Structures are given as structure tokens and as C-alpha cells.
Amino acid sequence: MFIYTLYALTGETLGQTPLLEQAMRAARIYAAAHCAPCVVECRRLDTNETRRVQLNADGSVVKLWQAA
């Protein structure tokens, strides 16, 4: 099972959901409305492993776990 958390780049938590599509849709809407990137973190509840992606206002996606 997973939990998806949305963050502004300031670190402010925008919301959480167990549904991937809902998280990605909300992140795209937030990024476009505020002309600012939004981060979606996926946390696997049984192992606590996390991955993050950044959704930009132009609709592009950056996989942050591969950027390092």
C-alpha cells in the first residue's frame, strides 16, 4: 500500500491521498494554477521507502530519485 503526499517547493504539505491518479491530477492543477512546481512523494507503507517527482507548471515531470 502507498500514500502520496503533495508538497509545495517551500516544503508546505498540500495534501495526502492513497490514490496515484488523484495525487498527480492535484499536483498538475496546483502547478499550473500557481505557476510553480509541485512535488509528489510516494511512500510505501510496509518498507517506508520513498520516491519523489516534481511536476512543473509546463506539465513536465522530473524524477527526483534519479536526479541525484
N, CA, C and O atoms as CSV, one atom per row, in Angstrom:
chain,resi,resn,atom,element,x,y,z
A,1,MET,N,N,0.844,-1.171,0.000
A,1,MET,CA,C,0.000,0.000,0.000
A,1,MET,C,C,0.893,1.240,0.000
A,1,MET,O,O,1.979,1.238,0.580
A,2,PHE,N,N,0.421,2.294,-0.657
A,2,PHE,CA,C,1.166,3.533,-0.804
A,2,PHE,C,C,0.353,4.716,-0.283
A,2,PHE,O,O,-0.876,4.670,-0.221
A,3,ILE,N,N,1.066,5.770,0.086
A,3,ILE,CA,C,0.427,7.049,0.400
A,3,ILE,C,C,1.175,8.110,-0.405
A,3,ILE,O,O,2.405,8.115,-0.447
A,4,TYR,N,N,0.436,8.991,-1.033
A,4,TYR,CA,C,1.005,10.045,-1.868
A,4,TYR,C,C,0.804,11.376,-1.168
A,4,TYR,O,O,-0.314,11.726,-0.791
A,5,THR,N,N,1.898,12.122,-0.993
A,5,THR,CA,C,1.854,13.415,-0.326
A,5,THR,C,C,2.293,14.487,-1.306
A,5,THR,O,O,3.306,14.333,-1.988
A,6,LEU,N,N,1.533,15.575,-1.379
A,6,LEU,CA,C,1.865,16.698,-2.244
A,6,LEU,C,C,2.515,17.788,-1.421
A,6,LEU,O,O,2.055,18.118,-0.328
A,7,TYR,N,N,3.611,18.354,-1.966
A,7,TYR,CA,C,4.345,19.423,-1.305
A,7,TYR,C,C,4.560,20.582,-2.257
A,7,TYR,O,O,4.771,20.381,-3.453
A,8,ALA,N,N,4.508,21.785,-1.733
A,8,ALA,CA,C,4.982,22.957,-2.464
A,8,ALA,C,C,6.504,22.961,-2.326
A,8,ALA,O,O,7.040,22.289,-1.445
A,9,LEU,N,N,7.203,23.699,-3.172
A,9,LEU,CA,C,8.664,23.733,-3.073
A,9,LEU,C,C,9.147,24.383,-1.783
A,9,LEU,O,O,10.309,24.232,-1.407
A,10,THR,N,N,8.273,25.095,-1.116
A,10,THR,CA,C,8.627,25.691,0.174
A,10,THR,C,C,8.641,24.650,1.290
A,10,THR,O,O,9.070,24.941,2.406
A,11,GLY,N,N,8.168,23.427,0.990
A,11,GLY,CA,C,8.096,22.370,1.987
A,11,GLY,C,C,6.724,22.231,2.617
A,11,GLY,O,O,6.483,21.305,3.391
A,12,GLU,N,N,5.830,23.139,2.293
A,12,GLU,CA,C,4.468,23.105,2.838
A,12,GLU,C,C,3.718,21.886,2.285
A,12,GLU,O,O,3.716,21.651,1.077
A,13,THR,N,N,3.090,21.123,3.165
A,13,THR,CA,C,2.293,19.978,2.750
A,13,THR,C,C,0.956,20.468,2.211
A,13,THR,O,O,0.243,21.219,2.877
A,14,LEU,N,N,0.627,20.035,1.000
A,14,LEU,CA,C,-0.610,20.463,0.352
A,14,LEU,C,C,-1.726,19.448,0.514
A,14,LEU,O,O,-2.901,19.808,0.439
A,15,GLY,N,N,-1.379,18.174,0.738
A,15,GLY,CA,C,-2.397,17.155,0.918
A,15,GLY,C,C,-1.832,15.760,0.796
A,15,GLY,O,O,-0.674,15.573,0.425
A,16,GLN,N,N,-2.670,14.773,1.115
A,16,GLN,CA,C,-2.303,13.359,1.012
A,16,GLN,C,C,-3.474,12.571,0.459
A,16,GLN,O,O,-4.636,12.922,0.662
A,17,THR,N,N,-3.138,11.486,-0.251
A,17,THR,CA,C,-4.156,10.590,-0.780
A,17,THR,C,C,-3.550,9.210,-1.012
A,17,THR,O,O,-2.349,9.106,-1.259
A,18,PRO,N,N,-4.346,8.155,-0.940
A,18,PRO,CA,C,-3.847,6.833,-1.286
A,18,PRO,C,C,-3.978,6.534,-2.790
A,18,PRO,O,O,-3.612,5.445,-3.233
A,19,LEU,N,N,-4.493,7.483,-3.568
A,19,LEU,CA,C,-4.755,7.274,-4.989
A,19,LEU,C,C,-3.744,8.026,-5.856
A,19,LEU,O,O,-3.648,9.251,-5.781
A,20,LEU,N,N,-2.994,7.294,-6.673
A,20,LEU,CA,C,-1.976,7.888,-7.534
A,20,LEU,C,C,-2.564,8.917,-8.493
A,20,LEU,O,O,-2.063,10.038,-8.580
A,21,GLU,N,N,-3.611,8.553,-9.206
A,21,GLU,CA,C,-4.198,9.466,-10.192
A,21,GLU,C,C,-4.690,10.756,-9.549
A,21,GLU,O,O,-4.531,11.835,-10.119
A,22,GLN,N,N,-5.279,10.651,-8.383
A,22,GLN,CA,C,-5.760,11.837,-7.677
A,22,GLN,C,C,-4.585,12.741,-7.292
A,22,GLN,O,O,-4.675,13.963,-7.419
A,23,ALA,N,N,-3.496,12.150,-6.828
A,23,ALA,CA,C,-2.316,12.932,-6.440
A,23,ALA,C,C,-1.705,13.640,-7.640
A,23,ALA,O,O,-1.371,14.822,-7.559
A,24,MET,N,N,-1.558,12.933,-8.746
A,24,MET,CA,C,-0.945,13.533,-9.932
A,24,MET,C,C,-1.837,14.620,-10.529
A,24,MET,O,O,-1.343,15.657,-10.971
A,25,ARG,N,N,-3.130,14.387,-10.543
A,25,ARG,CA,C,-4.061,15.398,-11.065
A,25,ARG,C,C,-4.017,16.664,-10.215
A,25,ARG,O,O,-3.967,17.774,-10.745
A,26,ALA,N,N,-4.035,16.491,-8.891
A,26,ALA,CA,C,-3.982,17.646,-7.988
A,26,ALA,C,C,-2.661,18.397,-8.138
A,26,ALA,O,O,-2.642,19.627,-8.099
A,27,ALA,N,N,-1.570,17.676,-8.307
A,27,ALA,CA,C,-0.262,18.316,-8.468
A,27,ALA,C,C,-0.198,19.115,-9.769
A,27,ALA,O,O,0.325,20.230,-9.787
A,28,ARG,N,N,-0.725,18.554,-10.852
A,28,ARG,CA,C,-0.736,19.275,-12.138
A,28,ARG,C,C,-1.579,20.548,-12.035
A,28,ARG,O,O,-1.183,21.607,-12.522
A,29,ILE,N,N,-2.731,20.433,-11.402
A,29,ILE,CA,C,-3.610,21.594,-11.244
A,29,ILE,C,C,-2.940,22.664,-10.390
A,29,ILE,O,O,-2.981,23.847,-10.728
A,30,TYR,N,N,-2.320,22.250,-9.278
A,30,TYR,CA,C,-1.640,23.203,-8.401
A,30,TYR,C,C,-0.497,23.899,-9.147
A,30,TYR,O,O,-0.372,25.123,-9.092
A,31,ALA,N,N,0.329,23.124,-9.836
A,31,ALA,CA,C,1.478,23.691,-10.541
A,31,ALA,C,C,1.029,24.701,-11.603
A,31,ALA,O,O,1.619,25.774,-11.728
A,32,ALA,N,N,-0.004,24.360,-12.359
A,32,ALA,CA,C,-0.496,25.261,-13.405
A,32,ALA,C,C,-1.134,26.513,-12.812
A,32,ALA,O,O,-0.929,27.614,-13.323
A,33,ALA,N,N,-1.900,26.354,-11.743
A,33,ALA,CA,C,-2.601,27.489,-11.137
A,33,ALA,C,C,-1.649,28.471,-10.462
A,33,ALA,O,O,-1.893,29.678,-10.475
A,34,HIS,N,N,-0.570,27.965,-9.876
A,34,HIS,CA,C,0.368,28.821,-9.144
A,34,HIS,C,C,1.631,29.134,-9.931
A,34,HIS,O,O,2.508,29.844,-9.439
A,35,CYS,N,N,1.732,28.611,-11.151
A,35,CYS,CA,C,2.930,28.789,-11.979
A,35,CYS,C,C,4.192,28.454,-11.190
A,35,CYS,O,O,5.201,29.155,-11.270
A,36,ALA,N,N,4.112,27.374,-10.431
A,36,ALA,CA,C,5.232,26.934,-9.596
A,36,ALA,C,C,5.237,25.412,-9.536
A,36,ALA,O,O,4.179,24.784,-9.564
A,37,PRO,N,N,6.414,24.821,-9.455
A,37,PRO,CA,C,6.483,23.359,-9.362
A,37,PRO,C,C,5.849,22.819,-8.087
A,37,PRO,O,O,5.725,23.525,-7.086
A,38,CYS,N,N,5.457,21.568,-8.147
A,38,CYS,CA,C,4.859,20.863,-7.023
A,38,CYS,C,C,5.541,19.497,-6.940
A,38,CYS,O,O,5.868,18.910,-7.972
A,39,VAL,N,N,5.756,18.992,-5.749
A,39,VAL,CA,C,6.418,17.701,-5.554
A,39,VAL,C,C,5.404,16.693,-5.037
A,39,VAL,O,O,4.629,16.988,-4.128
A,40,VAL,N,N,5.417,15.494,-5.626
A,40,VAL,CA,C,4.603,14.384,-5.153
A,40,VAL,C,C,5.551,13.319,-4.611
A,40,VAL,O,O,6.446,12.847,-5.313
A,41,GLU,N,N,5.338,12.954,-3.355
A,41,GLU,CA,C,6.143,11.908,-2.721
A,41,GLU,C,C,5.293,10.659,-2.578
A,41,GLU,O,O,4.168,10.716,-2.079
A,42,CYS,N,N,5.834,9.533,-3.018
A,42,CYS,CA,C,5.173,8.241,-2.869
A,42,CYS,C,C,5.898,7.485,-1.759
A,42,CYS,O,O,7.103,7.250,-1.842
A,43,ARG,N,N,5.159,7.111,-0.729
A,43,ARG,CA,C,5.744,6.374,0.390
A,43,ARG,C,C,5.101,4.994,0.461
A,43,ARG,O,O,3.881,4.859,0.555
A,44,ARG,N,N,5.951,3.980,0.413
A,44,ARG,CA,C,5.475,2.599,0.569
A,44,ARG,C,C,5.348,2.329,2.059
A,44,ARG,O,O,6.336,2.410,2.788
A,45,LEU,N,N,4.160,2.013,2.514
A,45,LEU,CA,C,3.891,1.931,3.946
A,45,LEU,C,C,4.578,0.753,4.635
A,45,LEU,O,O,4.938,0.862,5.807
A,46,ASP,N,N,4.769,-0.365,3.943
A,46,ASP,CA,C,5.375,-1.518,4.612
A,46,ASP,C,C,6.894,-1.403,4.764
A,46,ASP,O,O,7.458,-1.972,5.698
A,47,THR,N,N,7.574,-0.671,3.854
A,47,THR,CA,C,9.035,-0.536,3.933
A,47,THR,C,C,9.478,0.897,4.222
A,47,THR,O,O,10.653,1.138,4.496
A,48,ASN,N,N,8.550,1.841,4.164
A,48,ASN,CA,C,8.837,3.261,4.370
A,48,ASN,C,C,9.755,3.851,3.287
A,48,ASN,O,O,10.326,4.925,3.478
A,49,GLU,N,N,9.895,3.160,2.166
A,49,GLU,CA,C,10.688,3.642,1.038
A,49,GLU,C,C,9.932,4.787,0.357
A,49,GLU,O,O,8.713,4.719,0.197
A,50,THR,N,N,10.652,5.830,-0.039
A,50,THR,CA,C,10.007,6.967,-0.686
A,50,THR,C,C,10.644,7.267,-2.037
A,50,THR,O,O,11.824,7.001,-2.266
A,51,ARG,N,N,9.837,7.823,-2.910
A,51,ARG,CA,C,10.289,8.365,-4.190
A,51,ARG,C,C,9.541,9.665,-4.421
A,51,ARG,O,O,8.386,9.819,-4.024
A,52,ARG,N,N,10.224,10.597,-5.070
A,52,ARG,CA,C,9.620,11.902,-5.330
A,52,ARG,C,C,9.702,12.252,-6.804
A,52,ARG,O,O,10.675,11.928,-7.484
A,53,VAL,N,N,8.668,12.918,-7.282
A,53,VAL,CA,C,8.685,13.506,-8.616
A,53,VAL,C,C,8.270,14.963,-8.490
A,53,VAL,O,O,7.484,15.328,-7.616
A,54,GLN,N,N,8.804,15.775,-9.365
A,54,GLN,CA,C,8.457,17.197,-9.406
A,54,GLN,C,C,7.651,17.452,-10.662
A,54,GLN,O,O,8.096,17.126,-11.763
A,55,LEU,N,N,6.476,18.028,-10.513
A,55,LEU,CA,C,5.646,18.412,-11.649
A,55,LEU,C,C,5.778,19.910,-11.838
A,55,LEU,O,O,5.511,20.688,-10.921
A,56,ASN,N,N,6.188,20.307,-13.017
A,56,ASN,CA,C,6.388,21.716,-13.320
A,56,ASN,C,C,5.130,22.326,-13.930
A,56,ASN,O,O,4.237,21.615,-14.391
A,57,ALA,N,N,5.079,23.636,-13.922
A,57,ALA,CA,C,3.899,24.351,-14.430
A,57,ALA,C,C,3.649,24.075,-15.908
A,57,ALA,O,O,2.508,24.154,-16.364
A,58,ASP,N,N,4.703,23.751,-16.668
A,58,ASP,CA,C,4.538,23.468,-18.094
A,58,ASP,C,C,4.102,22.026,-18.365
A,58,ASP,O,O,3.931,21.636,-19.520
A,59,GLY,N,N,3.920,21.231,-17.296
A,59,GLY,CA,C,3.459,19.854,-17.437
A,59,GLY,C,C,4.575,18.818,-17.447
A,59,GLY,O,O,4.299,17.619,-17.444
A,60,SER,N,N,5.831,19.259,-17.459
A,60,SER,CA,C,6.935,18.306,-17.454
A,60,SER,C,C,7.110,17.685,-16.066
A,60,SER,O,O,6.724,18.265,-15.052
A,61,VAL,N,N,7.710,16.477,-16.052
A,61,VAL,CA,C,7.904,15.727,-14.812
A,61,VAL,C,C,9.384,15.423,-14.652
A,61,VAL,O,O,10.035,14.977,-15.597
A,62,VAL,N,N,9.921,15.664,-13.451
A,62,VAL,CA,C,11.315,15.359,-13.129
A,62,VAL,C,C,11.305,14.293,-12.040
A,62,VAL,O,O,10.736,14.499,-10.968
A,63,LYS,N,N,11.937,13.158,-12.316
A,63,LYS,CA,C,12.033,12.076,-11.330
A,63,LYS,C,C,13.197,12.393,-10.409
A,63,LYS,O,O,14.353,12.225,-10.795
A,64,LEU,N,N,12.909,12.848,-9.201
A,64,LEU,CA,C,13.943,13.327,-8.299
A,64,LEU,C,C,14.797,12.200,-7.731
A,64,LEU,O,O,15.944,12.447,-7.357
A,65,TRP,N,N,14.282,10.964,-7.652
A,65,TRP,CA,C,15.097,9.884,-7.110
A,65,TRP,C,C,16.195,9.476,-8.084
A,65,TRP,O,O,17.153,8.815,-7.683
A,66,GLN,N,N,16.075,9.865,-9.384
A,66,GLN,CA,C,17.105,9.552,-10.367
A,66,GLN,C,C,18.013,10.743,-10.623
A,66,GLN,O,O,19.040,10.606,-11.288
A,67,ALA,N,N,17.645,11.919,-10.101
A,67,ALA,CA,C,18.412,13.139,-10.380
A,67,ALA,C,C,19.696,13.201,-9.574
A,67,ALA,O,O,20.634,13.885,-9.983
A,68,ALA,N,N,19.772,12.520,-8.457
A,68,ALA,CA,C,20.948,12.604,-7.587
A,68,ALA,C,C,22.107,11.773,-8.097
A,68,ALA,O,O,23.167,11.742,-7.472
